[in-house]
Amino acid sequence: MTEFKEKARAHLDRGRIFGIQGKYKEAIEEYKKALKLDPSLKQALTNLKFTYYMAGMELHDGIRKKV
């Protein structure tokens, strides 16, 4: 496993912890970091979508804020 993939997995794990704690903003940031390091990490994208849903946001809302 490459260093980038290992770091992406660490961000994925932190995102899960934040999500369980109801800290959706922090979870979203962690999932975005994971995807930036490893765009093929499907679980991070799935979790990101679910976290946006749980936070009452649409995925495009988060993307629009970034632009």
PDB file of N, CA, C and O in Angstrom:
ATOM      1  N   MET A   1       0.858  -1.180   0.000  1.00  0.00           N
ATOM      2  CA  MET A   1       0.000   0.000   0.000  1.00  0.00           C
ATOM      3  C   MET A   1       0.901   1.240   0.000  1.00  0.00           C
ATOM      4  O   MET A   1       1.874   1.318   0.750  1.00  0.00           O
ATOM      5  N   THR A   2       0.561   2.186  -0.841  1.00  0.00           N
ATOM      6  CA  THR A   2       1.378   3.388  -0.922  1.00  0.00           C
ATOM      7  C   THR A   2       1.103   4.307   0.271  1.00  0.00           C
ATOM      8  O   THR A   2       0.104   4.166   0.976  1.00  0.00           O
ATOM      9  N   GLU A   3       2.007   5.232   0.466  1.00  0.00           N
ATOM     10  CA  GLU A   3       1.857   6.191   1.567  1.00  0.00           C
ATOM     11  C   GLU A   3       0.570   7.008   1.421  1.00  0.00           C
ATOM     12  O   GLU A   3      -0.106   7.291   2.410  1.00  0.00           O
ATOM     13  N   PHE A   4       0.238   7.382   0.190  1.00  0.00           N
ATOM     14  CA  PHE A   4      -0.987   8.150  -0.036  1.00  0.00           C
ATOM     15  C   PHE A   4      -2.226   7.344   0.338  1.00  0.00           C
ATOM     16  O   PHE A   4      -3.157   7.870   0.948  1.00  0.00           O
ATOM     17  N   LYS A   5      -2.232   6.074  -0.030  1.00  0.00           N
ATOM     18  CA  LYS A   5      -3.375   5.225   0.290  1.00  0.00           C
ATOM     19  C   LYS A   5      -3.495   5.012   1.794  1.00  0.00           C
ATOM     20  O   LYS A   5      -4.601   4.979   2.332  1.00  0.00           O
ATOM     21  N   GLU A   6      -2.365   4.868   2.470  1.00  0.00           N
ATOM     22  CA  GLU A   6      -2.380   4.711   3.930  1.00  0.00           C
ATOM     23  C   GLU A   6      -2.932   5.970   4.598  1.00  0.00           C
ATOM     24  O   GLU A   6      -3.744   5.883   5.519  1.00  0.00           O
ATOM     25  N   LYS A   7      -2.490   7.133   4.133  1.00  0.00           N
ATOM     26  CA  LYS A   7      -2.984   8.394   4.691  1.00  0.00           C
ATOM     27  C   LYS A   7      -4.468   8.571   4.388  1.00  0.00           C
ATOM     28  O   LYS A   7      -5.227   9.060   5.225  1.00  0.00           O
ATOM     29  N   ALA A   8      -4.878   8.169   3.183  1.00  0.00           N
ATOM     30  CA  ALA A   8      -6.296   8.262   2.811  1.00  0.00           C
ATOM     31  C   ALA A   8      -7.134   7.398   3.743  1.00  0.00           C
ATOM     32  O   ALA A   8      -8.203   7.816   4.188  1.00  0.00           O
ATOM     33  N   ARG A   9      -6.654   6.197   4.039  1.00  0.00           N
ATOM     34  CA  ARG A   9      -7.366   5.295   4.955  1.00  0.00           C
ATOM     35  C   ARG A   9      -7.464   5.903   6.351  1.00  0.00           C
ATOM     36  O   ARG A   9      -8.486   5.756   7.023  1.00  0.00           O
ATOM     37  N   ALA A  10      -6.413   6.581   6.788  1.00  0.00           N
ATOM     38  CA  ALA A  10      -6.435   7.226   8.104  1.00  0.00           C
ATOM     39  C   ALA A  10      -7.505   8.319   8.144  1.00  0.00           C
ATOM     40  O   ALA A  10      -8.220   8.455   9.136  1.00  0.00           O
ATOM     41  N   HIS A  11      -7.611   9.091   7.072  1.00  0.00           N
ATOM     42  CA  HIS A  11      -8.649  10.130   7.000  1.00  0.00           C
ATOM     43  C   HIS A  11     -10.037   9.493   6.960  1.00  0.00           C
ATOM     44  O   HIS A  11     -10.975  10.002   7.574  1.00  0.00           O
ATOM     45  N   LEU A  12     -10.165   8.388   6.242  1.00  0.00           N
ATOM     46  CA  LEU A  12     -11.428   7.665   6.191  1.00  0.00           C
ATOM     47  C   LEU A  12     -11.839   7.225   7.595  1.00  0.00           C
ATOM     48  O   LEU A  12     -12.994   7.388   7.990  1.00  0.00           O
ATOM     49  N   ASP A  13     -10.897   6.672   8.337  1.00  0.00           N
ATOM     50  CA  ASP A  13     -11.188   6.214   9.702  1.00  0.00           C
ATOM     51  C   ASP A  13     -11.583   7.378  10.615  1.00  0.00           C
ATOM     52  O   ASP A  13     -12.518   7.262  11.407  1.00  0.00           O
ATOM     53  N   ARG A  14     -10.871   8.493  10.499  1.00  0.00           N
ATOM     54  CA  ARG A  14     -11.225   9.675  11.304  1.00  0.00           C
ATOM     55  C   ARG A  14     -12.608  10.196  10.930  1.00  0.00           C
ATOM     56  O   ARG A  14     -13.377  10.616  11.795  1.00  0.00           O
ATOM     57  N   GLY A  15     -12.918  10.167   9.638  1.00  0.00           N
ATOM     58  CA  GLY A  15     -14.243  10.591   9.194  1.00  0.00           C
ATOM     59  C   GLY A  15     -15.336   9.737   9.800  1.00  0.00           C
ATOM     60  O   GLY A  15     -16.381  10.247  10.205  1.00  0.00           O
ATOM     61  N   ARG A  16     -15.096   8.438   9.863  1.00  0.00           N
ATOM     62  CA  ARG A  16     -16.073   7.533  10.475  1.00  0.00           C
ATOM     63  C   ARG A  16     -16.291   7.870  11.944  1.00  0.00           C
ATOM     64  O   ARG A  16     -17.426   7.903  12.421  1.00  0.00           O
ATOM     65  N   ILE A  17     -15.208   8.117  12.649  1.00  0.00           N
ATOM     66  CA  ILE A  17     -15.310   8.453  14.079  1.00  0.00           C
ATOM     67  C   ILE A  17     -16.105   9.744  14.259  1.00  0.00           C
ATOM     68  O   ILE A  17     -17.007   9.808  15.093  1.00  0.00           O
ATOM     69  N   PHE A  18     -15.773  10.766  13.482  1.00  0.00           N
ATOM     70  CA  PHE A  18     -16.513  12.020  13.575  1.00  0.00           C
ATOM     71  C   PHE A  18     -17.985  11.817  13.239  1.00  0.00           C
ATOM     72  O   PHE A  18     -18.860  12.385  13.893  1.00  0.00           O
ATOM     73  N   GLY A  19     -18.254  11.013  12.225  1.00  0.00           N
ATOM     74  CA  GLY A  19     -19.638  10.758  11.839  1.00  0.00           C
ATOM     75  C   GLY A  19     -20.429  10.094  12.958  1.00  0.00           C
ATOM     76  O   GLY A  19     -21.569  10.471  13.229  1.00  0.00           O
ATOM     77  N   ILE A  20     -19.821   9.109  13.603  1.00  0.00           N
ATOM     78  CA  ILE A  20     -20.474   8.431  14.725  1.00  0.00           C
ATOM     79  C   ILE A  20     -20.765   9.411  15.851  1.00  0.00           C
ATOM     80  O   ILE A  20     -21.784   9.300  16.532  1.00  0.00           O
ATOM     81  N   GLN A  21     -19.871  10.367  16.043  1.00  0.00           N
ATOM     82  CA  GLN A  21     -20.037  11.373  17.096  1.00  0.00           C
ATOM     83  C   GLN A  21     -21.011  12.476  16.705  1.00  0.00           C
ATOM     84  O   GLN A  21     -21.316  13.350  17.516  1.00  0.00           O
ATOM     85  N   GLY A  22     -21.498  12.443  15.476  1.00  0.00           N
ATOM     86  CA  GLY A  22     -22.412  13.477  15.011  1.00  0.00           C
ATOM     87  C   GLY A  22     -21.705  14.765  14.609  1.00  0.00           C
ATOM     88  O   GLY A  22     -22.349  15.800  14.437  1.00  0.00           O
ATOM     89  N   LYS A  23     -20.401  14.709  14.460  1.00  0.00           N
ATOM     90  CA  LYS A  23     -19.606  15.875  14.039  1.00  0.00           C
ATOM     91  C   LYS A  23     -19.474  15.820  12.517  1.00  0.00           C
ATOM     92  O   LYS A  23     -18.427  15.471  11.973  1.00  0.00           O
ATOM     93  N   TYR A  24     -20.571  16.177  11.855  1.00  0.00           N
ATOM     94  CA  TYR A  24     -20.654  15.985  10.409  1.00  0.00           C
ATOM     95  C   TYR A  24     -19.700  16.884   9.621  1.00  0.00           C
ATOM     96  O   TYR A  24     -19.130  16.451   8.619  1.00  0.00           O
ATOM     97  N   LYS A  25     -19.527  18.099  10.053  1.00  0.00           N
ATOM     98  CA  LYS A  25     -18.623  19.000   9.339  1.00  0.00           C
ATOM     99  C   LYS A  25     -17.201  18.441   9.330  1.00  0.00           C
ATOM    100  O   LYS A  25     -16.525  18.453   8.301  1.00  0.00           O
ATOM    101  N   GLU A  26     -16.759  17.952  10.483  1.00  0.00           N
ATOM    102  CA  GLU A  26     -15.426  17.382  10.584  1.00  0.00           C
ATOM    103  C   GLU A  26     -15.312  16.100   9.753  1.00  0.00           C
ATOM    104  O   GLU A  26     -14.298  15.857   9.099  1.00  0.00           O
ATOM    105  N   ALA A  27     -16.372  15.287   9.791  1.00  0.00           N
ATOM    106  CA  ALA A  27     -16.378  14.046   9.017  1.00  0.00           C
ATOM    107  C   ALA A  27     -16.271  14.347   7.527  1.00  0.00           C
ATOM    108  O   ALA A  27     -15.515  13.689   6.812  1.00  0.00           O
ATOM    109  N   ILE A  28     -17.019  15.332   7.062  1.00  0.00           N
ATOM    110  CA  ILE A  28     -16.993  15.711   5.646  1.00  0.00           C
ATOM    111  C   ILE A  28     -15.590  16.133   5.238  1.00  0.00           C
ATOM    112  O   ILE A  28     -15.106  15.742   4.176  1.00  0.00           O
ATOM    113  N   GLU A  29     -14.945  16.917   6.064  1.00  0.00           N
ATOM    114  CA  GLU A  29     -13.576  17.359   5.751  1.00  0.00           C
ATOM    115  C   GLU A  29     -12.618  16.169   5.660  1.00  0.00           C
ATOM    116  O   GLU A  29     -11.762  16.129   4.776  1.00  0.00           O
ATOM    117  N   GLU A  30     -12.757  15.212   6.558  1.00  0.00           N
ATOM    118  CA  GLU A  30     -11.886  14.035   6.535  1.00  0.00           C
ATOM    119  C   GLU A  30     -12.120  13.199   5.280  1.00  0.00           C
ATOM    120  O   GLU A  30     -11.166  12.725   4.664  1.00  0.00           O
ATOM    121  N   TYR A  31     -13.373  13.017   4.900  1.00  0.00           N
ATOM    122  CA  TYR A  31     -13.666  12.247   3.693  1.00  0.00           C
ATOM    123  C   TYR A  31     -13.124  12.960   2.447  1.00  0.00           C
ATOM    124  O   TYR A  31     -12.619  12.310   1.532  1.00  0.00           O
ATOM    125  N   LYS A  32     -13.227  14.266   2.411  1.00  0.00           N
ATOM    126  CA  LYS A  32     -12.678  15.026   1.278  1.00  0.00           C
ATOM    127  C   LYS A  32     -11.171  14.853   1.204  1.00  0.00           C
ATOM    128  O   LYS A  32     -10.616  14.689   0.117  1.00  0.00           O
ATOM    129  N   LYS A  33     -10.506  14.888   2.351  1.00  0.00           N
ATOM    130  CA  LYS A  33      -9.049  14.686   2.379  1.00  0.00           C
ATOM    131  C   LYS A  33      -8.701  13.289   1.886  1.00  0.00           C
ATOM    132  O   LYS A  33      -7.747  13.111   1.129  1.00  0.00           O
ATOM    133  N   ALA A  34      -9.473  12.300   2.317  1.00  0.00           N
ATOM    134  CA  ALA A  34      -9.229  10.922   1.878  1.00  0.00           C
ATOM    135  C   ALA A  34      -9.356  10.810   0.359  1.00  0.00           C
ATOM    136  O   ALA A  34      -8.526  10.180  -0.297  1.00  0.00           O
ATOM    137  N   LEU A  35     -10.391  11.420  -0.186  1.00  0.00           N
ATOM    138  CA  LEU A  35     -10.607  11.348  -1.634  1.00  0.00           C
ATOM    139  C   LEU A  35      -9.556  12.113  -2.417  1.00  0.00           C
ATOM    140  O   LEU A  35      -9.209  11.729  -3.533  1.00  0.00           O
ATOM    141  N   LYS A  36      -9.053  13.180  -1.848  1.00  0.00           N
ATOM    142  CA  LYS A  36      -7.996  13.931  -2.520  1.00  0.00           C
ATOM    143  C   LYS A  36      -6.731  13.071  -2.632  1.00  0.00           C
ATOM    144  O   LYS A  36      -6.037  13.101  -3.649  1.00  0.00           O
ATOM    145  N   LEU A  37      -6.444  12.310  -1.581  1.00  0.00           N
ATOM    146  CA  LEU A  37      -5.264  11.451  -1.585  1.00  0.00           C
ATOM    147  C   LEU A  37      -5.457  10.184  -2.412  1.00  0.00           C
ATOM    148  O   LEU A  37      -4.516   9.687  -3.031  1.00  0.00           O
ATOM    149  N   ASP A  38      -6.682   9.667  -2.417  1.00  0.00           N
ATOM    150  CA  ASP A  38      -6.978   8.434  -3.153  1.00  0.00           C
ATOM    151  C   ASP A  38      -8.385   8.507  -3.742  1.00  0.00           C
ATOM    152  O   ASP A  38      -9.344   8.053  -3.117  1.00  0.00           O
ATOM    153  N   PRO A  39      -8.513   9.075  -4.939  1.00  0.00           N
ATOM    154  CA  PRO A  39      -9.825   9.228  -5.568  1.00  0.00           C
ATOM    155  C   PRO A  39     -10.554   7.909  -5.828  1.00  0.00           C
ATOM    156  O   PRO A  39     -11.763   7.908  -6.059  1.00  0.00           O
ATOM    157  N   SER A  40      -9.840   6.799  -5.793  1.00  0.00           N
ATOM    158  CA  SER A  40     -10.474   5.506  -6.040  1.00  0.00           C
ATOM    159  C   SER A  40     -11.060   4.889  -4.768  1.00  0.00           C
ATOM    160  O   SER A  40     -11.600   3.783  -4.814  1.00  0.00           O
ATOM    161  N   LEU A  41     -10.963   5.579  -3.649  1.00  0.00           N
ATOM    162  CA  LEU A  41     -11.460   5.061  -2.366  1.00  0.00           C
ATOM    163  C   LEU A  41     -12.978   5.242  -2.310  1.00  0.00           C
ATOM    164  O   LEU A  41     -13.482   6.251  -1.816  1.00  0.00           O
ATOM    165  N   LYS A  42     -13.684   4.255  -2.820  1.00  0.00           N
ATOM    166  CA  LYS A  42     -15.143   4.340  -2.959  1.00  0.00           C
ATOM    167  C   LYS A  42     -15.851   4.496  -1.622  1.00  0.00           C
ATOM    168  O   LYS A  42     -16.873   5.177  -1.536  1.00  0.00           O
ATOM    169  N   GLN A  43     -15.320   3.874  -0.585  1.00  0.00           N
ATOM    170  CA  GLN A  43     -15.965   3.967   0.722  1.00  0.00           C
ATOM    171  C   GLN A  43     -15.979   5.408   1.226  1.00  0.00           C
ATOM    172  O   GLN A  43     -16.932   5.824   1.885  1.00  0.00           O
ATOM    173  N   ALA A  44     -14.937   6.168   0.921  1.00  0.00           N
ATOM    174  CA  ALA A  44     -14.898   7.576   1.335  1.00  0.00           C
ATOM    175  C   ALA A  44     -15.993   8.369   0.621  1.00  0.00           C
ATOM    176  O   ALA A  44     -16.639   9.221   1.230  1.00  0.00           O
ATOM    177  N   LEU A  45     -16.201   8.092  -0.660  1.00  0.00           N
ATOM    178  CA  LEU A  45     -17.250   8.798  -1.405  1.00  0.00           C
ATOM    179  C   LEU A  45     -18.633   8.415  -0.891  1.00  0.00           C
ATOM    180  O   LEU A  45     -19.506   9.268  -0.736  1.00  0.00           O
ATOM    181  N   THR A  46     -18.822   7.138  -0.632  1.00  0.00           N
ATOM    182  CA  THR A  46     -20.102   6.672  -0.097  1.00  0.00           C
ATOM    183  C   THR A  46     -20.383   7.321   1.257  1.00  0.00           C
ATOM    184  O   THR A  46     -21.484   7.810   1.511  1.00  0.00           O
ATOM    185  N   ASN A  47     -19.376   7.316   2.110  1.00  0.00           N
ATOM    186  CA  ASN A  47     -19.538   7.918   3.436  1.00  0.00           C
ATOM    187  C   ASN A  47     -19.756   9.425   3.339  1.00  0.00           C
ATOM    188  O   ASN A  47     -20.527   9.987   4.117  1.00  0.00           O
ATOM    189  N   LEU A  48     -19.089  10.080   2.400  1.00  0.00           N
ATOM    190  CA  LEU A  48     -19.266  11.514   2.200  1.00  0.00           C
ATOM    191  C   LEU A  48     -20.716  11.818   1.822  1.00  0.00           C
ATOM    192  O   LEU A  48     -21.330  12.731   2.374  1.00  0.00           O
ATOM    193  N   LYS A  49     -21.251  11.057   0.889  1.00  0.00           N
ATOM    194  CA  LYS A  49     -22.646  11.259   0.477  1.00  0.00           C
ATOM    195  C   LYS A  49     -23.599  11.053   1.644  1.00  0.00           C
ATOM    196  O   LYS A  49     -24.513  11.850   1.857  1.00  0.00           O
ATOM    197  N   PHE A  50     -23.383   9.980   2.400  1.00  0.00           N
ATOM    198  CA  PHE A  50     -24.249   9.684   3.534  1.00  0.00           C
ATOM    199  C   PHE A  50     -24.153  10.775   4.606  1.00  0.00           C
ATOM    200  O   PHE A  50     -25.157  11.146   5.215  1.00  0.00           O
ATOM    201  N   THR A  51     -22.945  11.282   4.828  1.00  0.00           N
ATOM    202  CA  THR A  51     -22.750  12.316   5.844  1.00  0.00           C
ATOM    203  C   THR A  51     -23.428  13.613   5.426  1.00  0.00           C
ATOM    204  O   THR A  51     -24.018  14.300   6.260  1.00  0.00           O
ATOM    205  N   TYR A  52     -23.349  13.958   4.139  1.00  0.00           N
ATOM    206  CA  TYR A  52     -24.092  15.125   3.652  1.00  0.00           C
ATOM    207  C   TYR A  52     -25.585  14.938   3.921  1.00  0.00           C
ATOM    208  O   TYR A  52     -26.267  15.867   4.354  1.00  0.00           O
ATOM    209  N   TYR A  53     -26.082  13.733   3.660  1.00  0.00           N
ATOM    210  CA  TYR A  53     -27.492  13.431   3.912  1.00  0.00           C
ATOM    211  C   TYR A  53     -27.828  13.605   5.389  1.00  0.00           C
ATOM    212  O   TYR A  53     -28.824  14.239   5.737  1.00  0.00           O
ATOM    213  N   MET A  54     -26.994  13.039   6.253  1.00  0.00           N
ATOM    214  CA  MET A  54     -27.232  13.117   7.692  1.00  0.00           C
ATOM    215  C   MET A  54     -27.169  14.564   8.189  1.00  0.00           C
ATOM    216  O   MET A  54     -27.877  14.934   9.125  1.00  0.00           O
ATOM    217  N   ALA A  55     -26.335  15.363   7.570  1.00  0.00           N
ATOM    218  CA  ALA A  55     -26.187  16.767   7.962  1.00  0.00           C
ATOM    219  C   ALA A  55     -27.286  17.634   7.355  1.00  0.00           C
ATOM    220  O   ALA A  55     -27.354  18.833   7.627  1.00  0.00           O
ATOM    221  N   GLY A  56     -28.146  17.033   6.533  1.00  0.00           N
ATOM    222  CA  GLY A  56     -29.233  17.788   5.914  1.00  0.00           C
ATOM    223  C   GLY A  56     -28.773  18.624   4.743  1.00  0.00           C
ATOM    224  O   GLY A  56     -29.406  19.622   4.397  1.00  0.00           O
ATOM    225  N   MET A  57     -27.675  18.223   4.130  1.00  0.00           N
ATOM    226  CA  MET A  57     -27.124  18.954   2.994  1.00  0.00           C
ATOM    227  C   MET A  57     -27.197  18.072   1.760  1.00  0.00           C
ATOM    228  O   MET A  57     -27.234  16.846   1.861  1.00  0.00           O
ATOM    229  N   GLU A  58     -27.218  18.694   0.618  1.00  0.00           N
ATOM    230  CA  GLU A  58     -27.117  17.967  -0.635  1.00  0.00           C
ATOM    231  C   GLU A  58     -25.652  17.950  -1.037  1.00  0.00           C
ATOM    232  O   GLU A  58     -24.901  18.861  -0.691  1.00  0.00           O
ATOM    233  N   LEU A  59     -25.245  16.929  -1.759  1.00  0.00           N
ATOM    234  CA  LEU A  59     -23.855  16.825  -2.186  1.00  0.00           C
ATOM    235  C   LEU A  59     -23.444  18.050  -2.987  1.00  0.00           C
ATOM    236  O   LEU A  59     -22.334  18.554  -2.820  1.00  0.00           O
ATOM    237  N   HIS A  60     -24.322  18.533  -3.850  1.00  0.00           N
ATOM    238  CA  HIS A  60     -23.974  19.707  -4.677  1.00  0.00           C
ATOM    239  C   HIS A  60     -23.811  20.958  -3.811  1.00  0.00           C
ATOM    240  O   HIS A  60     -23.097  21.878  -4.210  1.00  0.00           O
ATOM    241  N   ASP A  61     -24.455  21.020  -2.630  1.00  0.00           N
ATOM    242  CA  ASP A  61     -24.260  22.163  -1.744  1.00  0.00           C
ATOM    243  C   ASP A  61     -22.813  22.244  -1.281  1.00  0.00           C
ATOM    244  O   ASP A  61     -22.221  23.323  -1.254  1.00  0.00           O
ATOM    245  N   GLY A  62     -22.248  21.102  -0.919  1.00  0.00           N
ATOM    246  CA  GLY A  62     -20.857  21.069  -0.476  1.00  0.00           C
ATOM    247  C   GLY A  62     -19.901  21.400  -1.590  1.00  0.00           C
ATOM    248  O   GLY A  62     -18.896  22.077  -1.374  1.00  0.00           O
ATOM    249  N   ILE A  63     -20.206  20.928  -2.783  1.00  0.00           N
ATOM    250  CA  ILE A  63     -19.356  21.218  -3.925  1.00  0.00           C
ATOM    251  C   ILE A  63     -19.480  22.687  -4.304  1.00  0.00           C
ATOM    252  O   ILE A  63     -18.480  23.324  -4.637  1.00  0.00           O
ATOM    253  N   ARG A  64     -20.679  23.229  -4.258  1.00  0.00           N
ATOM    254  CA  ARG A  64     -20.886  24.629  -4.602  1.00  0.00           C
ATOM    255  C   ARG A  64     -20.127  25.545  -3.657  1.00  0.00           C
ATOM    256  O   ARG A  64     -19.584  26.560  -4.091  1.00  0.00           O
ATOM    257  N   LYS A  65     -20.078  25.212  -2.391  1.00  0.00           N
ATOM    258  CA  LYS A  65     -19.357  26.032  -1.422  1.00  0.00           C
ATOM    259  C   LYS A  65     -17.872  26.060  -1.716  1.00  0.00           C
ATOM    260  O   LYS A  65     -17.193  27.049  -1.443  1.00  0.00           O
ATOM    261  N   LYS A  66     -17.364  24.955  -2.281  1.00  0.00           N
ATOM    262  CA  LYS A  66     -15.942  24.855  -2.566  1.00  0.00           C
ATOM    263  C   LYS A  66     -15.554  25.740  -3.731  1.00  0.00           C
ATOM    264  O   LYS A  66     -14.427  26.231  -3.786  1.00  0.00           O
ATOM    265  N   VAL A  67     -16.471  25.952  -4.666  1.00  0.00           N
ATOM    266  CA  VAL A  67     -16.164  26.710  -5.892  1.00  0.00           C
ATOM    267  C   VAL A  67     -16.092  28.186  -5.587  1.00  0.00           C
ATOM    268  O   VAL A  67     -15.845  28.991  -6.485  1.00  0.00           O
TER     269      VAL A  67
END
